[in-house]
Amino acid sequence: MSEMGKYIYGIVSSDKELFFTSCKVIAGSDVYTIHYRDIAAVVSDKEVVDYNHLPKDNVARYLISHQLVIERVMEDFTIIPMRLGTYALDGDEVRYTLVKGYPMIKDIFERTNGKIEIDVVVTWSDFNGVLKEVAEEEEIREFKQILLGKKEGVTVDDQMKIGVLVKNHLYQKRERYAKEIGTSLAIISRNHKAHDLMNDEMVLNMAFLIEKSGKEDFEKMVEDLNTKFGEKLNFRCVGPLPLYSFNTLEVKKIQFDEIALAKEKLNLRDLATKEEIKKAYRRQALVYHPDRSHRISDTEGQFEEVNRAYKLLLECCQEGVCSFKGKFAGDAIVVKIRD
């Protein structure tokens, strides 16, 4: 029998239980909230699935459902999205997650109140035409002339060199356009974040955090840029969206045997401040640093263990005084903004 859990879509600002009946068809089960004080997790009862071991097509279907629920909730509430595949064991663990993340979640709501995300994707209108244009750059034409004069003919290496030159000039051209577009749009946004380009035909893929009241001005700027670049580029706006690119939350569960080993490695008590963790790390790092501890065997391995212990305990420590004692199923729960 499959394990059931509470799937968390995101967090809204509410001190009462809510039901999102319009989301049931999308989620496949009731979508409702579990609250702590004045914040609430939007959840549904679902079979626990490990998304890391699913085929890409299945993950894509889950992602679409995840995003559609979040965007439907966004019609009535500001929602802080949760990372795809976030489960809690039960309602108590959902509340404990809200308790652990409460200060950070409240801060996010204060910073993002009245803001939306708009993603801008820019592609070449005629990619083959751009390649032909790049191939006429002076450096590339001169290199081709040299190759034409070779008695032994053009080799595979020569062709590869031409390909590298074309790609380099294409990337330089793309960077110039992307910088101009990004700079222009950044002026009327609160923040921006570049996403990976999916292929060479894409010039820019960037998320912008803007005021809801400034949506029309932002879209007008995109239209002006589209007009300026004429037939060279295609512009596409996606949004308004929840703040996926800026404040998607991640819940991490850390086994307490890992915490116990890390605490022991740094010689810490059950309670410690961040400063005490840092001091303990510095002491142990000096003891095991490979450049200073030639008489201790396996200093490199010991030094790496000290580093891992430090990062783990610091991640667990989200408050002034950190307790390394457990509560739920031997796990510590850490709520953070996804990198």
Beta strands, then each sheet from edge to edge (+ up, - down):
strand 1: 4-12
strand 2: 31-36
strand 3: 39-47
strand 4: 79-81
strand 5: 87-88
strand 6: 115-124
strand 7: 191-194
strand 8: 202-211
strand 9: 233-241
strand 10: 249-255
strand 11: 271-273
strand 12: 321-323
strand 13: 331-337
sheet 1: 2+ 3- 1+ 4-
sheet 2: 2+ 3- 1+ 5-
sheet 3: 7+ 8- 6+ 9-
sheet 4: 10+ 13-
sheet 5: 11+ 12-
end
